[in-house]
Amino acid sequence: MAFLTYPGEGQDVNASLNSVPVTLAAYPTDQNQQLNTTAPHTLGSQPARAMCEADQLTASPNGRYLLIQYNCEAALFAILQNLATGAETNLARGCFLDWSPDGDWLLFRQTDNDEIWLIHAVTGNAQSLPHLPTGTYNATFHPSGQQVITAASRGLGFGSELGVYDLAGQSYTRWQTFPGQIAAFPRWSPDGARLAYILMPDSNQPFTVGELWLADPATGAPTQLLDAVDAGHGYPPVWSPDGRSLVYVRRENPDSIRADHLAPALRSNLVLAEAATGQTTPLTSFPDSLVYDAVWSPDGRELAFTADDAIWLVALGQPPTQLTQSITARHPAWLVEN
C-alpha cells in the first residue's frame, strides 16, 4: 500500500500543507499478502512547490503507475510515476478523473480549456473527447473500457446532466437531466450491473449535504436513494471489488454553517451500503474527525482511509486500526502486482 507523507507530525487537519515537500512511501506485503507495517519503504519524493498541495494519490489498476494530483493556487496538475523505472511524467494542467480498467489510459480534465482528455500512460499521447457538452466536469470509464459516463453543467442555476460517451464512435448520448441539482461522481460497479452517483443542490454553497443514489446502469435513471452523504468535498462513492456494496463519506455535522464553507471543518465517517438491500452499516465512529480517502484492498476484505492525518485500516465487522504513527500521512493507494 502506498501513501503520501508530509513534514511534521499529524493530528491537525487544519494545518496547511501548501508549499511543502512530499514523500511517496509504501508498506510492502509479505508472502501471505499481509501488510508489513514495521517500516515504510520510500518510493520517491517530490520537492516543495510554491502554493501547491499534493492532495490525491491513485494507483493504476495494472499496478504500474502512481499518480500524484497537485492542487495549486494558480492551477491543477499531476505527476505520473512509473513504479518499475521511477520515471516521472508531468501531465498537462488539469485534474485526474479516472483510470481505464487496463491501466493504460487516464481520463483528465484540462483546466485551461475545460476539455476532457484521454492520455496514454506509456506514450503520453493525448486526445480530446469531442462532442461532449459544455461544462463536463466528471468522467468515469465503464468496466468494459469502451464507454465513459460523464456529468456536466452549464453553470450555477442550470442544473446538470448525465450522459454516456462511446469512445469508438466518438458520440455522446444524454441520459438524464437534473434541474436544480448537480450530479457528481457517477460510478459503475465493477461488473457494470449497477450505477451510483451523488446528487447535491445546485447552489453557490461550497460544501453541502447530498444524496447517494443507485441508478439504472443503462439509462442513469435514479432508482433507489441510499443515504444522505457529504457533498462538495470531492469524495466519491467507492464500489467493492465484487460490486455488492459501496462505501461513502457521511457528514456528521450537517447543520454546521462553518462546515458549509470551510473544508477542514467537515466531521465525517465511513459507511457501507449493500447494493441489493440498501442496508447501511457504519464502518467508523470517530467523534470529531475528518475521515476520507476510502480505498478497497484488491481482495475486498479491508479498506484503507485517511483520518487525523494518519493512514488507517478497517476490516468489515472490526474496529479500525491506525497504521502510521508520529508522521503526517494521507491518501492511501493499494498496489497490485503486475
N, C-alpha and C positions, 0 to 999 in steps of 0.2 A: 504494500500500500504506500503510495506517495502522498506527500503533503508539503505545504509551504511553511517555512519558519521565518520569523522576523526578529530583529534585535530586541532584547529585553525580555522580561517575564510577563506572562499573560495576566488574565483576570480583570482587565479593564477594557470592556468592549467599546468604551467611548474614546479610547486613545487613538490618535491619528496615526495611521501607518503610511502616510504620504511621504515620499522622498526618502525612503529607507531601502537598504539592500534586502534581498530575499534569498533564502537558500532552499533548493529543491531537495527534500530528504525522502527517505523511504524505509519502511520496515520490511525486511526480507521474510520469506516463508520457508519453513523447514520442510523435511521430507514428507511430513504429514499434512502439508499445506496449512500449517498454523503460523500465525504471525509471530516473529521473534522480535519482541519489543525491548530487548535488553539495551540496544543502542541503534539509532537510525543510521543508515548509510547516506552519504551525500552524493546526489546525482548531478549536481551542478549548482551554480549560483548566478544571480543577476545583480548588477550594480544598482545603486540608488539612482532613480530617475526623478528629476525635479518635478514636483507637484503631480506625481503619479503613484498609484497604489495597485499592487498586484492583488486582484480581488476574485480570481477564479482559477481553478486548476482542473483540467479534464484530460482523461486518458482515452486514446483511440481504442475502438473495440478489438483491434488486432494486436494490441499491446506494444506497438512500435513507436508511438509518439506520446508526448505530453504537451499540452498547450497551456500557456500562462496568459491570462487576459489581464491587460492593464487598463485602469480607469484613470485618465489624466484630466487635469483642469481644462486643457485645450482640446483633447481628442481621446479616442479609444484606439488601442492597437493590441496585437497579440504576438507572442513568440512561440514558435513550434520547435520542440527539441526532439531529435532522433535519439531514442534510447540506446540503440546499438552503437552509433558513432559519436554521439554527443553533439553533432552538428546542429546549429540553430538557424531558423529561418524567421525573419521579421516580416510578419504578414501586413497587408495593407491596413490603413487606418480604418478601424471599424470594430465590430462586435461579433465574436464567435456565436454561432447558433446551434449547430449540431454536427455530429459525425455521421457519415454514411455507415450502414451496417457492416461493411467490409473494412472500414477504417481507412480507405484510400482517399476519400473526399471529405471536404468540410463545406458546410454552409456558413456564409459570412455576410453580415450586413455592413456595407461601407457607409461610413458617416459623412463622407464628402458629398456623395450624390444620393444617399438613401436607397441604394440598389442592393438586391440580393445576389451574391456571387457564389459560384461553385469553384472551389480551389482544390487542385490535386496535391495531396500531401507530399508526394515524391518529387514531382517536377516543378511544382509551384505554378503551373499553368492555371489561369483563371478565366472564367467566362461568366458574364451576367446572365440572369434568367429573364428573358424578355417577356412582355405581355402580362406582367404582374400588376395588380392595382397600385395606384399611388398610395404611399404611406404604409407599405408592407413592412412590418417590424418583427414578426416571428415567422420561422420556417423550420420544419422538422421532417426528417425522412420517414417514409413508410418502411416497415421491416423488409420489404422486397427491394428497397433501394431504387425503385422505378418512379415513385411519386413523392411529392413534398406537400405537406399541409401547411397553409400559410394563414396568418392573421394580419389584417390591415385596417387602418383608419385614416380618414382624410383630415382629421383634426378634432379638437375639442368641440363637443356638441354634435358631431356627425355619427356617433355610434361606431360600429365596427362590422367586419365581415370575416367569415372563414371560407377558404376555398382550397382546392386541390390543384396542383401543378403537375402535369405529365412531362417528365424530363425528356423522353424520347421525342415526343411530338411538340415540345415547347408550347404547350397550350394550357390555359388556365380556365377552371370552371368554378364559378361562385357556388358555394354550398348554402351558407346561412348568413343572414344579416341580423344584427342586434342593435336596434335603435335604443339609445340611452344607456348602452352597456359596452364595455371593452372586453373582447375575448382575448385571452392570453394563454400562452404555453400549451397549445394543443399537442397531445402526445398519444400516439397509437401504442397499444400494448405490444409486447414483443412478437406475438403471433398474429397481430393485425386484427384480432377479433373484437377489440374494444377500443374506444377513444375516450380520452378525458381532457378537460380544459377548465380554466378558471374564467368566470365572468365577474367583472367588477364595475362599479358605477362609472359612467362617463363624466368625470368631474376633474377640476383642477387640484383636488386634494392629492398630495404626493403618495400617501400610503393609506390604504383603507382596508376594509374587510370585504372579501369577495365570496363567491360561491364555487364550490368544486362540483362539476357536473360530469356524469358519464353520458356518452352520446352514441348515436348510430355511427359505426365506423365507415359506412358507405355514403352517408349524406351529411354528417355533422350535426344532425338534429338532436337537441338535448333530450335525454330520456329519463335520467334519474339524478336528483340532487343528493349529493352525499353529505356535505357539511359546509359550514362557514369556515373560510380559510383566510390566512394572511394574503394580502394582495398589494402590489406596488413595489415590493422589495426585490422581486425577481427570483422567487423561489418556486420552481415548477413542481407539479406532482411527479413522483418517480415510480414507475412500474417495477414490480418484482420481476426477476428473470422468467418465472413461469407464467406471468400475465394474470395471476389470480388476485392480486392485491396491489395497492399503491400506497405510498407514504407521502404525506404532505405536512406543511408547516401550519399549525393552528395558532392564531394570535390569541394570547391570554389576556391582553389589556385592550379589548375592542373599544372601550369608552374613553380611552386616553387621548385627549386632544394633542398632547405633546407627541405621542407616538404616531399621530396622523401626519406629522410634519417633520419629525426627526427620525432618521432610520435607526440609529442606535438605541432609541427609546422603546423599540419593539421588545415585548416579552413573549416568548413563544415556546412551543413544544412540538414534538413529532407525534403524528397519529397515523395508524394504519387502517385502511378501509378495505374490506372484502368486496371485490367487484361483483360477485354473484348475488350477495345478500344486502350490501350496503352497510353491514355492521362495522362499527368503528371501534378501535382499541388504542388507547394511549400507549406510546412506546417510551416516552419520557415524562417526567413530572417535576421538572425544575421549577422552583417557586418564583425565581426572579432572574431569568437568564435569556439571552438571545441564542436560540437554537436553530440551526440551519445547515445547509450543505449535505443533506442526506444522500448517500450513495450505497447501493446494494453490493454485497460481495458477489463474485461471479456465481457461486453456488446457491445464492439466495437465502443463506442461513443467518446472515448478520448484516447490519448497516453501520457504516461509519458516518460521523457527522461532526460538526463544529459546535462547541458551546464554551463560553467563558474563555475564549482564546486558547482552547485545547482541542485535541482530537479525541473523540470518544468512540466506543464500540458498543452496540446493543444487539443481543440476540433475542429473537421473539420469545416472550414469556420470561425474560431475565432482566434484571436491573442493568443500566448502562455502566460501562467501565471506562475510566479515563486512561488513555494510552500515553499521552505526552505529559511530562512533568517539568515545571520550572523553566519553560520556554513559551514564547508566543507562537502558536501553531494554528493554522487554518486550512481549509479547503482540501479534504482528503480525496484521493482518487485511487480506485483499485486498479492494479496492474494484472494483466493476464499474460501467460506465457505464449510466445509465438514461435 
